[in-house]
């Protein structure tokens, strides 16, 4: 029985798109380190003293990383059987947007600051770790958020209505007292800041009645913050009971992810995962 030899394109595909093999893991680890290096360089470049002293080296480092990311992007497009599946995917768009800023900066000054978008590529850490618990937990969290969206939407609508009411009440109570409640939108802003327990302090009630209402809103805020957490937690617990193990395998045909460990065919397009 002869074993079909994999082509260079197939080998590169497994390394670039999958973290199940040692080579794939190393590729993603190196990629993450480059992303971190790029982000650190961009942050340090905004410090004037460092930019004046090491600006040339920062620029060189950015160009080296940009060229490496350009090669990686081209290889990702070349190795997948349906390039548009990657190009228009979430990661494909992020990869493209995080690669072009340095080239754009040749024509528009300051555009290289957009290189900070590379931080979004750190989401690939879930693929690198590969460990089923991490991949599975992220899938459960996404499902929980999707399943809870209707309840959360109703909750947010109720909070919005409450904010309008509280903002209006505080405006009526504090208006003409020089406390900053000059109009209802500004009073609503204060209500949101207070309900979320942020408390900037730029606007504060000065009348006894206003302070009493503010105290009630502060206490109410703690309860409101707990509601969406409880909704998602309940749904997450339900998802945990139906736990399934996923791997990091990416379909070479449609770029779908999140396949079961023992999957032979893609759940999205039905094509074989390994051919």
C-alpha positions as CSV (number, residue, x, y, z in Angstrom):
1,X,0.0,0.0,0.0
2,X,1.5,3.3,-1.1
3,X,1.2,6.4,1.1
4,X,0.2,9.5,-0.9
5,X,3.0,12.1,-0.5
6,X,1.8,15.5,0.6
7,X,2.6,18.4,-1.7
8,X,4.4,21.6,-0.4
9,X,1.1,23.4,-0.5
10,X,-0.6,20.8,1.8
11,X,2.3,20.8,4.2
12,X,2.3,24.6,4.5
13,X,-1.5,24.5,4.9
14,X,-1.2,22.2,7.9
15,X,1.5,24.4,9.5
16,X,-0.2,27.7,8.9
17,X,-3.9,26.8,9.6
18,X,-3.7,24.1,12.2
19,X,-2.1,23.9,15.7
20,X,-2.5,20.1,16.1
21,X,1.1,19.4,14.9
22,X,4.3,20.6,16.5
23,X,5.2,22.6,13.4
24,X,1.8,24.3,13.5
25,X,2.2,25.1,17.1
26,X,5.6,26.6,16.7
27,X,4.4,28.6,13.7
28,X,1.6,30.2,15.7
29,X,3.9,30.8,18.8
30,X,6.4,32.6,16.6
31,X,3.5,34.5,14.9
32,X,2.2,35.7,18.3
33,X,5.7,36.8,19.5
34,X,6.0,38.9,16.3
35,X,2.6,40.4,16.9
36,X,3.6,41.3,20.5
37,X,6.9,42.7,19.3
38,X,5.1,44.9,16.8
39,X,2.6,46.2,19.4
40,X,5.4,47.0,21.9
41,X,7.4,48.8,19.2
42,X,4.3,50.9,18.2
43,X,3.7,51.8,21.9
44,X,7.3,52.7,22.5
45,X,7.4,54.8,19.3
46,X,4.8,57.2,20.8
47,X,7.2,58.1,23.6
48,X,9.0,61.2,22.3
49,X,12.3,60.7,24.0
50,X,12.5,57.1,22.8
51,X,11.4,58.0,19.3
52,X,14.1,60.7,19.0
53,X,16.8,58.2,20.1
54,X,15.6,54.9,18.6
55,X,13.2,56.0,15.8
56,X,15.3,54.5,13.0
57,X,15.4,51.1,14.8
58,X,11.7,51.2,15.5
59,X,11.0,51.9,11.9
60,X,13.2,49.1,10.7
61,X,11.6,46.6,13.2
62,X,8.1,47.6,11.9
63,X,9.2,47.1,8.3
64,X,10.7,43.6,9.0
65,X,7.5,42.5,10.9
66,X,5.3,44.0,8.2
67,X,7.2,42.1,5.4
68,X,7.0,38.9,7.4
69,X,3.2,39.4,7.9
70,X,2.8,40.1,4.2
71,X,4.5,36.8,3.3
72,X,2.3,35.0,5.8
73,X,-0.8,36.6,4.4
74,X,0.1,35.6,0.8
75,X,0.9,32.0,2.0
76,X,-2.5,31.8,3.7
77,X,-4.3,32.9,0.5
78,X,-2.2,30.5,-1.6
79,X,-2.5,27.4,0.5
80,X,-6.2,27.4,1.0
81,X,-8.3,25.9,-1.8
82,X,-10.9,28.6,-1.7
83,X,-9.0,31.9,-1.1
84,X,-12.1,34.0,-0.7
85,X,-13.1,31.9,2.3
86,X,-10.1,33.2,4.2
87,X,-9.9,36.7,2.7
88,X,-13.4,37.6,3.8
89,X,-13.3,35.7,7.1
90,X,-12.9,37.4,10.4
91,X,-9.2,36.5,10.8
92,X,-8.6,37.3,7.1
93,X,-9.9,40.8,7.4
94,X,-8.0,41.4,10.6
95,X,-4.8,40.0,9.0
96,X,-5.2,42.3,6.0
97,X,-6.0,45.4,8.1
98,X,-3.0,44.8,10.4
99,X,-0.6,44.4,7.5
100,X,-1.4,47.4,5.3
101,X,-0.9,50.3,7.7
102,X,2.9,50.4,7.3
103,X,2.4,50.6,3.5
104,X,-0.3,53.2,3.8
105,X,2.1,55.3,6.0
106,X,4.3,55.8,2.9
107,X,1.5,58.0,1.5
108,X,-0.3,59.2,4.6
109,X,1.6,60.3,7.7
110,X,0.5,58.7,11.0
111,X,-1.3,55.8,9.4
112,X,1.3,53.3,10.9
113,X,-0.3,53.8,14.3
114,X,-3.1,51.6,13.0
115,X,-0.6,48.7,13.3
116,X,-2.0,48.4,16.9
117,X,-4.8,46.5,15.1
118,X,-2.4,43.6,15.3
119,X,-3.5,43.1,18.9
120,X,-6.7,41.5,17.6
121,X,-4.6,38.8,16.0
122,X,-3.7,37.7,19.6
123,X,-7.1,36.0,19.5
124,X,-5.3,33.2,17.8
125,X,-4.0,32.2,21.2
126,X,-6.9,29.8,21.5
127,X,-5.7,27.9,18.4
128,X,-2.1,27.8,19.7
129,X,-3.0,26.5,23.1
130,X,-5.1,23.9,21.2
131,X,-6.0,22.3,24.4
132,X,-9.6,21.1,24.1
133,X,-10.7,22.8,27.3
134,X,-9.7,26.2,25.9
135,X,-11.2,25.6,22.5
136,X,-14.3,24.0,23.9
137,X,-14.8,26.7,26.6
138,X,-14.6,29.4,24.0
139,X,-17.2,27.7,21.9
140,X,-19.5,27.3,24.9
141,X,-19.1,31.0,25.8
142,X,-20.0,32.0,22.2
143,X,-23.1,29.8,22.2
144,X,-24.1,31.1,25.7
145,X,-23.9,34.7,24.5
146,X,-25.9,33.9,21.3
147,X,-28.6,32.1,23.3
148,X,-28.8,34.9,25.8
149,X,-29.0,37.8,23.4
150,X,-32.8,38.0,23.4
151,X,-32.9,38.2,27.2
152,X,-30.0,40.7,27.4
153,X,-31.7,42.9,24.7
154,X,-34.9,43.0,26.8
155,X,-32.8,43.8,29.9
156,X,-30.9,46.6,28.1
157,X,-34.2,48.1,26.9
158,X,-35.5,48.1,30.4
159,X,-32.3,49.8,31.6
160,X,-32.6,52.4,28.8
161,X,-36.1,53.2,29.9
162,X,-35.0,53.4,33.5
163,X,-32.2,55.8,32.5
164,X,-34.6,58.1,30.7
165,X,-36.9,58.2,33.8
166,X,-34.1,58.7,36.3
167,X,-32.4,61.4,34.1
168,X,-35.7,63.3,33.8
169,X,-36.4,63.0,37.6
170,X,-32.9,64.3,38.5
171,X,-33.2,67.1,36.0
172,X,-36.5,68.2,37.6
173,X,-35.0,68.0,41.1
174,X,-31.6,69.6,40.4
175,X,-32.3,72.1,37.7
176,X,-31.4,75.7,38.6
177,X,-29.2,74.6,41.5
178,X,-25.9,74.9,39.7
179,X,-25.1,71.2,40.1
180,X,-24.6,70.5,36.3
181,X,-28.0,69.0,35.5
182,X,-28.6,71.5,32.8
183,X,-30.7,69.3,30.5
184,X,-32.2,65.8,30.3
185,X,-29.5,64.3,28.1
186,X,-26.8,65.4,30.5
187,X,-28.9,64.1,33.4
188,X,-29.2,60.8,31.6
189,X,-25.4,60.7,31.2
190,X,-25.1,61.1,35.0
191,X,-27.7,58.3,35.5
192,X,-25.7,55.9,33.3
193,X,-22.4,56.7,35.1
194,X,-24.1,56.2,38.4
195,X,-26.0,53.0,37.5
196,X,-22.7,51.4,36.2
197,X,-21.0,52.5,39.5
198,X,-18.3,54.3,37.5
199,X,-18.9,57.7,39.3
200,X,-16.8,60.2,37.4
201,X,-17.9,63.0,39.8
202,X,-18.1,65.7,37.1
203,X,-21.8,66.1,37.9
204,X,-23.2,65.6,41.4
205,X,-26.5,66.5,43.1
206,X,-26.5,69.2,45.7
207,X,-30.1,69.1,47.0
208,X,-31.1,66.7,49.8
209,X,-33.7,65.1,47.6
210,X,-31.3,64.7,44.7
211,X,-28.7,63.1,47.0
212,X,-31.3,60.7,48.4
213,X,-32.3,59.6,44.9
214,X,-28.7,59.3,43.9
215,X,-28.1,56.9,46.9
216,X,-31.0,54.7,45.7
217,X,-29.6,54.7,42.1
218,X,-26.1,53.7,43.4
219,X,-27.5,50.7,45.3
220,X,-29.7,49.8,42.3
221,X,-26.6,49.8,40.1
222,X,-25.1,46.8,41.9
223,X,-28.2,44.8,41.2
224,X,-28.4,45.8,37.6
225,X,-24.8,44.9,36.9
226,X,-25.5,41.4,38.2
227,X,-28.4,40.6,35.9
228,X,-26.6,40.1,32.5
229,X,-23.9,38.1,34.3
230,X,-26.6,35.8,35.8
231,X,-28.3,35.4,32.4
232,X,-25.1,34.4,30.6
233,X,-24.0,32.2,33.6
234,X,-27.2,30.2,33.5
235,X,-26.9,29.6,29.8
236,X,-23.2,28.7,30.2
237,X,-24.1,26.1,32.8
238,X,-26.6,24.6,30.4
239,X,-24.0,24.5,27.6
240,X,-21.5,22.8,30.0
241,X,-23.9,19.9,30.4
242,X,-23.9,19.3,26.7
243,X,-20.1,19.6,26.5
244,X,-18.4,18.6,23.2
245,X,-14.8,18.5,22.3
246,X,-13.5,20.6,19.4
247,X,-10.2,20.7,17.7
248,X,-8.3,23.4,15.8
249,X,-8.7,21.9,12.4
250,X,-9.6,24.3,9.6
251,X,-11.5,23.2,6.6
252,X,-9.3,23.7,3.5
253,X,-12.4,24.2,1.3
254,X,-14.6,26.7,3.2
255,X,-12.3,27.8,6.1
256,X,-14.8,26.6,8.8
257,X,-13.5,26.0,12.3
258,X,-14.7,24.3,15.5
259,X,-14.9,20.7,14.2
260,X,-15.4,17.8,16.5
261,X,-12.3,15.8,17.5
262,X,-13.3,12.7,15.5
263,X,-14.7,14.7,12.5
264,X,-13.8,13.4,9.0
265,X,-15.9,15.9,7.0
266,X,-16.6,19.6,7.4
267,X,-19.9,20.3,9.1
268,X,-20.3,23.4,6.9
269,X,-19.5,22.3,3.3
270,X,-19.4,18.5,3.7
271,X,-16.0,18.2,2.1
272,X,-13.3,15.9,3.6
273,X,-11.1,17.6,6.2
274,X,-8.0,15.7,5.1
275,X,-7.4,14.9,1.5
